[in-house]
Amino acid sequence: MKVLITGGAGYIGSHTIIEILESREWEIYSIDNFCNSEEKTFDRINRITNSNIKNFPVDVCDLAQLQDAFTKIGKIDGVIHFAALKAVGESVDEPLLYYHNNIEGLVNILKCCEQFNVPNLIFSSSCSIYGNVDQLPVSESTPMARAESPYASTKVMGEEIIEHFSKVSATKCTCLRYFNPVGAHNSGLIGENPINKPNNLIPVITQFASGIIPEMYVHGTDYDTRDGSCIRDYIHVSDIARAHVMALEYSMKQNKTFIDHINLGTGEGVSVLEAIIAFEKVAGFKLNYKIGPKRAGDVKSIYSDPKKAKDLLGWVPKLGIEEMMASSWKWQQNLNNNG
Ligand SMILES: NC(=O)c1ccc[n+]([C@@H]2O[C@H](COP(=O)([O-])OP(=O)(O)OC[C@H]3O[C@@H](n4cnc5c(N)ncnc54)[C@H](O)[C@@H]3O)[C@@H](O)[C@H]2O)c1
């Protein structure tokens, strides 16, 4: 089994590589141009798994270089396409960068899947495609509201492109809709380490707790929720990684070409303020954060109905909010000490 991971040096890609190497005998290749990650992530993956991952430092928007990488790898059984830009706020400021990177990159991956007869594709989608929904929990059949940001829009379009592609192609396609991946590998050696100023709650918390960023804001405490802060479905990145392995195996078992969409969340909503309390509990100290204004592109409340993932893949999340916080804090402290 040869599996290509795009975005292998990234947060979810790196955890997925480790999950695969720790549980399966698959040959793994990566394509990552390090636009939001560091080369040394592969040293850490190699240390944890005692392996030697081959990464092609190629931009997936460059079709010729992508084709060259596919040719060099040889027959690929599955592609897991993580490579994309993901910062909601940045996408509001730089929409064309997001449409270019996320859409052109996906189209090129699909062209290569077709050209090189790749039988299985897993696509990183997002709960942001549902927008501001009226009905909770969100199941895969919940009608989508308007996309709240260019980033979300690239995921809606990405799913549509894959839907059309799957009708004319032999590649079996699965779109995994992640809710809010957080946490880090239990070794403390890899985790989320954004190159630019962090946007997601947990890196903001751990960097603020470490004194790396001077201030921390909770964006909006006047939402119509139980404590006024936004509600999210935080899901441990190692649970997300495991779901990719199960989704790829599920796809491989299907005889006919198909397309499916599966939520990956715990099914439980946790507010931003509750997440902060969970961090304070595991870290053993209080965070002196400030209350700031709402952010453009943020939805009020969203959590998943995880039933389909359980029914189809047999996937059930194993790790809770305190384990998510404890592993993130371990990773951040390791970064603080060792760089
Ligand atoms: N982390 C989340 O909260 C979240 C939630 C829902 C969906 N997703 C999606 O999951 C995927 C992975 O997210 P992540 O959190 O690991 O992000 P990440 O930024 O940590 O990882 C993405 C990786 O892709 C690489 N990359 C980006 N554009 C590229 C390009 N044009 N060519 C080659 N490499 C490129 C980056 O260098 C990075 O290493 C993304 O598609 C993201 O939109 C993430």
Ligand as a Chemical Component Dictionary entry (heavy atoms), coordinates in Angstrom:
data_LIG
# 
_chem_comp.id                   LIG 
_chem_comp.type                 NON-POLYMER 
_chem_comp.pdbx_formal_charge   0 
_chem_comp.three_letter_code    LIG 
# 
loop_
_chem_comp_atom.comp_id 
_chem_comp_atom.atom_id 
_chem_comp_atom.alt_atom_id 
_chem_comp_atom.type_symbol 
_chem_comp_atom.charge 
_chem_comp_atom.model_Cartn_x 
_chem_comp_atom.model_Cartn_y 
_chem_comp_atom.model_Cartn_z 
_chem_comp_atom.pdbx_ordinal 
LIG N1  N1  N 0  -6.848  22.567 11.808 1  
LIG C1  C1  C 0  -8.119  22.854 11.694 2  
LIG O1  O1  O 0  -8.700  23.495 12.576 3  
LIG C2  C2  C 0  -8.909  22.387 10.495 4  
LIG C3  C3  C 0  -10.306 22.309 10.578 5  
LIG C4  C4  C 0  -11.024 21.882 9.471  6  
LIG C5  C5  C 0  -10.358 21.562 8.294  7  
LIG N2  N2  N 1  -9.011  21.673 8.246  8  
LIG C6  C6  C 0  -8.342  21.364 6.999  9  
LIG O2  O2  O 0  -7.434  20.302 7.230  10 
LIG C7  C7  C 0  -6.293  20.437 6.387  11 
LIG C8  C8  C 0  -5.049  20.362 7.214  12 
LIG O3  O3  O 0  -5.107  21.381 8.208  13 
LIG P1  P1  P 0  -3.932  21.606 9.244  14 
LIG O4  O4  O 0  -4.542  22.132 10.469 15 
LIG O5  O5  O -1 -3.062  20.419 9.300  16 
LIG O6  O6  O 0  -3.178  22.806 8.524  17 
LIG P2  P2  P 0  -1.605  23.099 8.451  18 
LIG O7  O7  O 0  -1.470  24.478 7.911  19 
LIG O8  O8  O 0  -0.940  22.781 9.721  20 
LIG O9  O9  O 0  -1.137  22.033 7.387  21 
LIG C9  C9  C 0  -1.310  22.220 6.021  22 
LIG C10 C10 C 0  -0.009  21.867 5.355  23 
LIG O10 O10 O 0  -0.186  22.008 3.948  24 
LIG C11 C11 C 0  0.945   22.697 3.427  25 
LIG N3  N3  N 0  0.480   23.418 2.243  26 
LIG C12 C12 C 0  -0.466  24.385 2.171  27 
LIG N4  N4  N 0  -0.600  24.796 0.902  28 
LIG C13 C13 C 0  0.257   24.063 0.148  29 
LIG C14 C14 C 0  0.573   24.012 -1.227 30 
LIG N5  N5  N 0  0.007   24.850 -2.106 31 
LIG N6  N6  N 0  1.476   23.104 -1.641 32 
LIG C15 C15 C 0  2.074   22.258 -0.776 33 
LIG N7  N7  N 0  1.833   22.260 0.552  34 
LIG C16 C16 C 0  0.941   23.162 0.999  35 
LIG C17 C17 C 0  1.428   23.621 4.541  36 
LIG O11 O11 O 0  2.794   23.937 4.450  37 
LIG C18 C18 C 0  1.126   22.791 5.787  38 
LIG O12 O12 O 0  2.227   22.011 6.173  39 
LIG C19 C19 C 0  -6.494  21.737 5.628  40 
LIG O13 O13 O 0  -7.059  21.437 4.378  41 
LIG C20 C20 C 0  -7.472  22.495 6.478  42 
LIG O14 O14 O 0  -8.234  23.411 5.722  43 
LIG C21 C21 C 0  -8.272  22.062 9.326  44 
# 
loop_
_chem_comp_bond.comp_id 
_chem_comp_bond.atom_id_1 
_chem_comp_bond.atom_id_2 
_chem_comp_bond.value_order 
_chem_comp_bond.pdbx_ordinal 
LIG N1  C1  SING 1  
LIG C1  O1  DOUB 2  
LIG C1  C2  SING 3  
LIG C2  C3  SING 4  
LIG C2  C21 DOUB 5  
LIG C3  C4  DOUB 6  
LIG C4  C5  SING 7  
LIG C5  N2  DOUB 8  
LIG N2  C6  SING 9  
LIG N2  C21 SING 10 
LIG C6  O2  SING 11 
LIG C6  C20 SING 12 
LIG O2  C7  SING 13 
LIG C7  C8  SING 14 
LIG C7  C19 SING 15 
LIG C8  O3  SING 16 
LIG O3  P1  SING 17 
LIG P1  O4  DOUB 18 
LIG P1  O5  SING 19 
LIG P1  O6  SING 20 
LIG O6  P2  SING 21 
LIG P2  O7  DOUB 22 
LIG P2  O8  SING 23 
LIG P2  O9  SING 24 
LIG O9  C9  SING 25 
LIG C9  C10 SING 26 
LIG C10 O10 SING 27 
LIG C10 C18 SING 28 
LIG O10 C11 SING 29 
LIG C11 N3  SING 30 
LIG C11 C17 SING 31 
LIG N3  C12 SING 32 
LIG N3  C16 SING 33 
LIG C12 N4  DOUB 34 
LIG N4  C13 SING 35 
LIG C13 C14 SING 36 
LIG C13 C16 DOUB 37 
LIG C14 N5  SING 38 
LIG C14 N6  DOUB 39 
LIG N6  C15 SING 40 
LIG C15 N7  DOUB 41 
LIG N7  C16 SING 42 
LIG C17 O11 SING 43 
LIG C17 C18 SING 44 
LIG C18 O12 SING 45 
LIG C19 O13 SING 46 
LIG C19 C20 SING 47 
LIG C20 O14 SING 48 
# 
